[in-house]
Amino acid sequence: MADEPRLGAAGANLPSWLLAPGDGGGGPLYAARPRRRSQRLFSGRLTATLAAWVERAVTSDEVARRPGLLQGLDARVKLVSLLAFVVVAALSTRMAVLLVLLGVAVVLVVLSRVSLRWFAARTWTFVPLFTALIMLPTLFGAVTPGRPVLTIWSHGAPLPLLPATLTITAPGLFLFARFVLRVATVVSFGVLLTLTTPWSELLRALRDVGVPRGFVFVLTMAYRYVFTLVRMVQDMTIARTSRTVGPLATREDRRFLSDTVAAVFGKSQATSEQVYLAMVARGYRGEALALSAERLRRRDYAWSVAVAVGLAVLVWVELAGGPHG
């Protein structure tokens, strides 16, 4: 038969119906791939998104193991000191103090052996830009009156419902720059804390500084088993993709999405019950116990003193007389 595979060279082993061009409606297998973007929206993009998320988590853990400045500090000291930087930056109203704090964050990035370009792309891209978009109206005189710096238009609005005169004022520009700088500084110290501290040590530090036990326990279990659920979703998506021949309707894609959500929910509930019973069988009574106690070292005391002195100077500058700026 003409449709039967023939022995011989590699090119002659394929049947004619597989090599013939088709219309994508049940013809050759290679022509049955989804051609519309919406047909591969869920399965393909979900797998890629989950893979990228796992890669970022692994990268963060690898950065936390590097022999850098912050990596060598005790997690409790690092948590308290970086949170102190965050508090001072959030409450500061002076550009000079914020610039100094941002400079300190950049220095800590370099001394912690973190790529500055990678850190900037991860930290100063989305959140500061989103903040700048929110604070954009404060630039204009209609919101922040003051000395005009730039006039957008002054002889009638080009569109209805717009002010007849639109200018960017000096006070508005100052408020805009200060707020965006404050957000960038706070985010920098927060990302530094999570990047340079293994998650297990960070959770232990949270418990040691007085964070409620239930909150820390939920974070611990979520972090440990979220990777299990992510791998399960990846396996389901890959299995579904490998068994799919021909284009899928949008309805089928949505049904697979709902089935995946239901399966993940049921699996997570069953896993949580099994894990809890296993913990109780091993002696869990509401408090997770560590096998070894962390002790502060000289570098931790030296870092604490340096941070306390530096923040005291910045607070004194912040509270000094004169107008804020």
C-alpha positions in Angstrom: 0.0 0.0 0.0 1.1 3.5 -0.7 0.3 4.6 2.8 2.4 2.0 4.5 5.9 2.9 5.7 8.7 1.5 3.5 12.1 0.3 4.6 15.2 2.0 3.2 16.8 5.4 3.7 15.6 7.7 6.5 13.7 9.9 4.1 11.9 7.0 2.6 10.5 5.7 5.9 7.8 8.3 6.2 4.4 7.5 4.6 3.1 9.8 1.9 0.1 11.0 3.9 2.5 12.4 6.5 4.6 14.2 3.9 1.6 15.6 2.0 0.5 19.2 2.7 -2.7 19.4 4.7 -5.4 21.9 5.7 -4.8 21.6 9.5 -8.2 19.9 10.0 -7.1 16.3 10.4 -4.4 16.0 7.7 -0.7 15.5 8.4 0.5 15.7 12.0 3.0 18.5 11.4 0.3 20.6 9.8 -2.0 20.0 12.8 -0.1 22.3 15.1 -2.0 25.3 16.5 -1.5 28.3 14.4 -3.4 30.8 16.3 -1.8 32.5 19.3 -4.9 31.9 21.5 -4.7 28.2 20.9 -1.4 27.8 22.8 -2.0 30.6 25.2 -2.5 28.6 28.4 -0.4 25.5 28.1 2.7 27.0 26.5 2.8 30.2 28.4 1.9 28.5 31.7 4.8 26.2 31.4 7.2 29.0 30.4 6.0 31.1 33.3 6.4 28.4 35.9 9.8 27.5 34.6 10.9 31.2 34.8 9.5 31.4 38.4 11.5 28.3 39.5 14.6 29.7 37.8 14.3 33.0 39.7 13.8 31.1 43.0 16.9 29.0 42.3 18.9 32.0 41.3 18.0 33.8 44.5 19.0 30.8 46.6 22.3 30.7 44.7 23.0 34.4 45.4 22.2 33.8 49.1 25.0 31.2 49.3 27.7 33.5 47.8 30.6 34.7 50.1 29.5 38.3 50.3 29.2 40.9 53.0 25.5 40.5 53.8 25.6 36.7 53.2 28.1 36.4 56.1 25.9 38.2 58.6 23.5 36.5 61.0 20.0 36.5 59.6 18.5 38.2 62.7 21.0 41.1 62.6 20.5 41.4 58.8 16.7 41.5 59.2 16.7 44.2 61.9 19.4 46.4 60.3 17.9 46.3 56.8 14.4 46.9 58.2 15.9 49.9 60.0 17.1 51.2 56.7 13.7 50.7 55.2 12.0 52.6 58.1 14.4 55.6 57.8 14.0 55.7 54.1 10.2 55.5 54.3 10.0 58.4 56.9 12.7 60.6 55.4 11.6 63.8 53.7 15.1 65.0 52.5 16.5 64.2 49.1 20.0 64.1 50.5 19.2 61.4 53.0 17.4 59.3 50.4 20.3 59.6 48.0 22.7 58.5 50.7 20.6 55.5 51.6 20.3 54.5 47.9 24.1 54.8 47.6 24.4 52.6 50.7 22.1 50.0 49.0 24.3 50.1 45.8 27.5 49.6 47.8 25.9 46.7 49.7 24.9 45.1 46.3 28.5 45.3 45.1 30.0 44.1 48.4 27.5 41.2 48.5 28.7 40.0 45.0 25.4 40.6 43.3 25.4 41.8 39.7 24.5 45.4 39.7 22.9 45.2 36.3 20.8 42.2 37.3 19.8 43.8 40.6 18.8 47.0 38.8 16.7 45.1 36.2 15.0 43.2 39.0 14.5 46.1 41.5 14.4 49.4 39.7 12.2 48.4 36.7 8.6 47.7 37.6 7.9 49.1 41.0 9.6 52.5 40.6 8.2 52.9 37.1 4.7 52.0 38.3 5.2 54.5 41.2 6.2 57.2 38.7 3.1 56.5 36.7 0.9 56.9 39.8 2.7 60.1 40.9 2.6 61.7 37.4 -0.3 64.1 38.2 1.8 65.7 41.0 4.1 67.2 38.4 1.5 69.6 37.1 0.4 72.9 38.5 -3.3 71.9 38.6 -2.3 69.4 41.4 0.8 71.0 42.9 0.8 74.8 42.5 4.1 76.6 42.4 6.8 78.2 40.2 6.4 76.9 36.6 9.4 75.0 35.2 8.0 73.8 31.9 4.8 74.9 30.1 3.0 72.1 28.2 0.4 74.5 26.8 -1.0 77.8 27.8 -3.4 79.0 25.1 -6.3 76.6 25.5 -6.5 72.9 26.0 -6.2 70.7 23.0 -8.9 68.4 24.3 -12.1 69.0 26.2 -12.1 68.6 30.0 -8.4 69.5 30.2 -7.2 72.7 32.0 -6.5 75.7 29.8 -3.0 76.0 31.1 -0.8 73.0 31.9 2.6 73.5 33.5 5.1 71.4 35.4 6.0 73.2 38.6 9.1 73.0 40.8 7.3 71.8 43.9 5.6 69.1 41.8 8.8 68.0 40.3 10.4 67.8 43.7 7.6 65.8 45.2 7.6 63.4 42.2 11.4 62.8 42.4 11.4 62.4 46.1 8.6 59.8 46.2 10.0 57.8 43.4 13.5 57.9 45.0 12.0 56.8 48.3 10.2 53.8 46.7 13.3 52.8 44.9 15.4 52.9 48.1 12.9 50.9 50.2 12.5 48.3 47.5 16.3 48.0 47.2 16.8 47.2 50.9 13.9 44.7 50.8 15.2 42.9 47.8 18.7 42.8 49.3 17.3 41.1 52.4 15.5 38.4 50.4 18.4 37.9 48.0 21.2 37.5 50.5 19.3 35.4 53.1 18.3 31.8 52.6 14.5 31.4 53.1 14.9 29.0 56.0 17.2 31.3 57.9 14.9 34.3 57.1 11.9 32.5 58.5 13.9 31.5 61.6 14.9 35.2 62.1 11.3 36.3 61.8 10.4 33.9 64.6 13.3 35.1 66.8 12.3 38.8 66.5 8.8 38.1 67.6 6.7 37.5 64.5 3.6 35.4 65.4 4.3 31.7 65.2 1.3 31.0 63.0 2.3 33.5 60.4 5.8 32.1 60.2 4.5 28.5 60.1 2.2 29.3 57.1 5.1 30.9 55.3 7.4 28.0 55.9 4.9 25.4 54.7 3.9 27.5 51.7 7.6 27.9 50.6 8.4 24.2 51.1 5.5 22.8 49.1 4.8 25.5 46.5 7.6 23.9 44.4 5.8 20.5 44.6 2.6 22.0 43.4 4.4 24.0 40.6 6.1 20.8 39.4 2.7 19.0 39.4 1.2 21.8 37.2 4.2 21.6 34.9 3.8 17.8 34.6 0.1 18.1 33.9 0.7 20.8 31.2 3.5 18.9 29.5 1.4 15.7 29.6 -1.5 17.4 28.0 0.6 19.1 25.3 2.3 15.8 24.4 -1.0 14.1 23.9 -2.6 16.9 21.8 -2.8 16.5 18.1 -4.3 19.2 16.0 -5.5 22.7 16.9 -7.6 23.1 20.1 -10.7 25.2 20.5 -10.7 28.0 23.1 -13.4 26.1 25.0 -11.1 23.1 25.4 -8.3 25.3 26.7 -10.5 26.9 29.3 -11.8 23.6 30.4 -8.3 22.3 30.9 -7.6 25.5 32.9 -10.5 24.8 35.3 -9.6 21.1 35.6 -6.0 22.1 36.5 -7.2 24.5 39.2 -9.4 21.9 40.7 -6.7 19.2 40.6 -4.2 21.5 42.2 -6.6 22.5 44.9 -7.5 18.9 45.8 -3.8 17.9 45.7 -2.8 20.8 47.9 -5.5 20.0 50.5 -4.6 16.3 50.6 -0.9 17.1 50.8 -1.4 19.5 53.7 -3.3 16.9 55.7 -0.7 14.2 55.1 2.2 16.5 56.0 0.4 17.6 59.2 -0.2 14.1 60.3 3.4 13.2 59.6 4.6 16.1 61.6 2.4 15.2 64.6 3.6 11.6 64.4 7.1 12.9 64.7 6.5 15.0 67.8 5.2 18.4 66.4 3.3 20.3 69.1 2.9 23.7 67.5 6.5 25.0 67.5 9.1 24.1 65.0 12.4 23.4 66.7 15.8 24.0 65.2 18.6 21.4 65.5 21.2 24.1 66.2 21.1 27.6 67.8 22.6 30.5 66.0 25.2 32.6 67.8 26.2 36.2 67.0 29.8 36.7 65.9 32.1 39.7 66.0 31.2 40.7 62.5 27.6 40.9 63.5 28.3 43.2 66.4 30.6 45.4 64.2 27.9 45.6 61.6 25.2 46.5 64.2 27.4 49.3 65.6 28.2 50.7 62.1 24.5 50.6 61.1 23.4 52.3 64.4 25.9 55.1 64.0 25.1 55.6 60.4 21.4 55.8 60.9 21.8 58.1 63.9 23.7 60.5 61.7 21.1 60.3 59.0 18.3 60.9 61.5 20.2 63.9 62.9 20.5 65.3 59.4 16.8 64.7 58.8 15.8 66.4 62.0 18.2 69.3 61.6 16.8 72.8 61.1 16.0 74.4 57.7 13.6 73.5 54.9 13.4 70.0 53.7 15.0 69.3 50.4 
